[in-house]
């Protein structure tokens, strides 16, 4: 059955396989759906780390603060 979704073959330890199976059964979704949901969350966390790195680099005692009104004017 053709699909437009990308398929990825993943090798995992027995522990990860059991954890994925448990979470999928708990949420009553297929394992592939649960794996995709977990990947989405992981990617969002990685993105947050990137934004935090940028913000931390800009946060200093010499930082110039700009008002919300001025930024969006």
Residue pairs with C-beta under 8 A, 6 or more apart in sequence:
10 35
12 20
20 31
20 34
20 35
20 38
21 31
23 34
23 38
24 30
24 31
24 33
24 34
27 34
29 37
